[in-house]
């Protein structure tokens, strides 16, 4: 059931969203499309060639149960909510499963490398596509991913196997303050943006 929930639901939702792609995004014009020229019956009239582009209809009734998944993203990024879900599954459990049970690494290095690689990859994807319709949410996502990388870095340094000597990273209290500060600042930023968004929608 754990596998059915963490893997089955994202796969099912990806399938449903992909199935409704034309309704969400629309369909592009055919490669040979050329609009009609002139008026029918006139000497210079030229009929339309190919199929024109068709806009999507995200309010289509069959999409109602899935609309919260894509309505806040740009049309081309309608599956990003599921991508974020997959990232959370990777970071919250799958990486740990691979590092401990498959690689057999108890040093934490494999965890750090795999988690860091995953977060960097998603950070690059977010930076390239900027999927949210609200630009400030995109910046919030980018900041959040940078903070996650910082958290993993600090967690790895705090491992008893890492020799910190007399460096600044040996000050656990100061590091705790930075970790809490990162979360509080990000939460306040997102609350502020969300509050303004609610006012705008209202």
QUIZI-V602340 format. One line per field, one symbol per residue. phi: phi as a letter, one per 20 degrees, with the letter a starting at -180 (. if undefined). Layout:
# QUIZI-V602340
phi=???
This chain:
# QUIZI-V602340
phi=.fffffdffgfffffffffegffeencfffgefbffcndgnefefcffdmdffcffcfegffegfdgffcfedfgfdfdffffffffffffebffffffeedfmedenffgfffffffffffffffffelfffegffffffffgfffffffffffffeffeeeemdfffeefffffffffggffffffffffffffffffff
